[in-house]
Amino acid sequence: MADLLTTAQMRATEAAAIASGTVTGLELMERAGAAVVAAIAAEWPDTAPARAAVLCGPGNNGGDGFVVARLLQAAGWAVAVFAYAAPERMPADAEVMRARWRALGPVAAFAEFDPAAFDLVIDALFGIGMTRPMPPTPQAEALRARPPRLVAIDLPSGLDADTGNRIEPALSASLTVSFHTAKPGHYLAEGPEACGRLVLADIGLSSSPEIPLPEAAPRAARPLRLIEAPTMPLAKSARAHKYLHGHALILAGGAGKGGAARLAARAALRVGAGLVTLACPQAALAENAARLDAVMVLALADGYSLRGVLGDARLNALLLGPGMGMARARELVPVALASKRPTVLDADALTAFADEPQALFEFLHPATVLTPHPGEFARLFPDIAAKLAAREISKVDATGAAAARAGCTVLLKGADTVIAEASGAASLNAAAYGRAAPWLATAGAGDVLAGLIVGLLARGGAPMQAAETAAFLHVECARAFGPGLIAEDLPEALPGVLCSMAC
């Protein structure tokens, strides 16, 4: 997994590299500017050099912009540079780059910039450093209304690097070029929409000494990890048998309500659980038996019956929630959690405790995975959700706070699915850029995700890794199937996805 560095972490990384003597600030700026120009040439290879405007802010991002201006002019572009502000002095390295440009051409005031006069605009205004809105200007409004090709250095101005929230007035880029690693804001919230296409460039920081992280470092100091592949083994031994791959028990609701649990059960079996049993009320047994073959069915009336069933130690992972119904969930969830087995709680198993979340938290244990969508999250963690809605904290912070309170792994769904465990580790599964899968917004997709997680728990995965791997596979299945996807298609796409990774 790749690390996504916050603004503070990125600045600390650069400072550590410079302090170590492996690179200078001027070298980093030169490399960043060269990377932007190379990305422009790769993005639009058939575009002849034309008219380019470079918008330079008062900080180091502006310094990168002066480098881009110089290199574009050397490549034959007609370049004009506009300074957003005229500070008495820019940071030392940026001041050097401004002086180098001034030897070649003038720097005009931002108020003189007319977007219609240019074929390409370079946004080197604020990068990762923007924390408050820009004052509205006719130039920014013109860029927003009829944008030319706009290339953002690090991030489009108006996008928060840590949260992905827009700070209006915000710009939208055709191409965003960032350095060393992506930032959380590239993937969270409105980030992907604002960034256009994202290109990451190595400017020599990867060979610099790592910043030491104390064992007791707070969660905010730990990099967010971007999930780029399964984080637990998926291959099976050639000599293994079904009993070595776990037995998942999925608790379903009454007659006519079993579709969600059946989706989950099929996903658990497809992802490799050795056996899967769906337990439902007697009245729903025939319905579920008629729709399931490899998945076993079991009549289960109440909490007393569940205690008896859980006497079988081979049932090593549980899923409660999809289609259960509120009353059944309120009765069965405490019994299931008391067994201390790895357990996924989704849908009704979460909503059933909306009026009294603490009643649920008292039963939770570290091997539990909660999988709320934003509405369910708000019902369980109303104060945290309110801060998230008010943009006081990021989705990463919100999920981490919820995991710490619940004492278990929390997966907060979305195109930017964030997974956090109580220890402070957090990861992001982003269905964005080349991994965008908008057709996942369909009824039942979340039930399939829950089934994938419980199947991986049954196979022995740790809660965090099972949730990460399931979220990754969920998106890959949607991408493999494509538009027109319905939830039933996701488990059927899984064999092809698994084979593409292992065959």
C-alpha positions, 0 to 999 in steps of 0.5 A: 500500500502507498502512503498518502501524506498530509500537508504536515507530513509532506512538509516534514518529509521535505524538511528532513530530506533537505536537512540530511543533505541529500537534496536542496530546496532548489533542486526539489523545485527544479525537479518539480517544475520539470515533472510538470512540463513533462506531464503536460507533454505526455498528456497532450502530445499533439499540442504545439507550443502555444500561449500559456499563463502561469499563476504564481502564489506567494509560497513555494508552490509559486516557486515551482510555477516560476520553474515551469514558466522558464521551462515552457518558454524554453520549449517554445511556448509563449509564456506570461506569468501572473503573481497572485500577490506581491509579498515583500519576500517569498520563501528563499528558494521561491525568491531565487526561482522568481529572480531566474524568471525575471531575467527572462520575462516580466511578472504581471499582477493577477488582476491583469490575467485574462483566461480567454487569452491563453490555451493553457493555464498553470495553477501554481497559486497555493498547492497543499498550503491553502487553508482558507478561501481566496477572496473572489476575483473576476479572474477566478470566476472566469476560470471556473466558468469557462476553464481552458486546459488547467494544470494544477501543481500539487492540488487545484487552488481551493482544494484542501489537501488533507480532507478533499473538501473544496474551499470556495471559490475553488478551481477544477483542473484538467491535470494535477501533478503532485510529488512524492506521494498523493495527498489524502485530498486527492482521493477524499470527498471532492478531490477526484472531481477537482483534480481531473487526471492525477499524475505523481512524480518522483522528485528524489524524496523516495531515497531520503531518510524516513522520518522516525515515527514514535511507537506512541505517535498519535493517529494523526501522525500516521500516514493514511494508506492507499489500498492498491492490492489485497492485503491478505493472502487469497491463494489456497493450498493445493492440499487444503480442504474446505474445513481449513478455510473456515465456516461463516454463519450469516444470520438472516431475517424473515420470509420475503426479507432474505435477499440481502443475506443470500447476496452476502452468503454467495459473496462469502462462498465465492471469496473462499470461505470453506463453508457458509451457512445461512440461518433464518426463521423457520418461516423463511427456510423454504424460501432460502433453500429454494434459492441456495445450493452450495450455501447451507440453510438452518432454521434459527428462531431466537437468541437461545437457539443461537447460543446452541448453534455457536457451541459448534466451534467450527463456525468461526466468523459471523455476519449479522444485519442484511435484511435481519429486521430490527427486533431480530437484530436487537436480540441476536447481536449481543448473543453473537458478540458474546461469543467473541468470534470475528463478526461483521455488523452491517445494515439492520445490526447497526440501525437497531441500536441507533437510539442507544449506540452505547448499548451496542458499544458495550458488546463490541470486541476487537474482532468486530468490523462495523460497515456503516454507510454515511446514514448509519454512521450518523445514527451510531456516531452522531457527534462525530458525523456532525463534525464531518458534515460541518467540515471540521474534520476529515472522513479519515479523522471521523472514521478513526474517532469512531473506531477508537470509540467502538474499540474495533474496526470501522469501514465507512462506505463510499467511493472513498471508503475509509477503514480504521482500527482502534489502534489508529491505523487507517487506510483508504480504498478509493474508487477514483480516477482509473478505478472509478466504479460509479455503477457500484451505487446499486441496491445490495452492493453493500450486502455483497461487501459485508459477505466478502468481509465475513468470508475473508474473516472465516479464512483467517484474515485479521479484521482490518486486512479482511475489510481492506481486501474485501473493499478492494475486491468489491471495486475490482469486481464492479470494474470487471463487470462494468455498466449495467451491474446489479448486486447479483453480478458482483460475486459472479465477477469475483472468480475472474478478478481472482484469476487475473491476480493469480493465474 
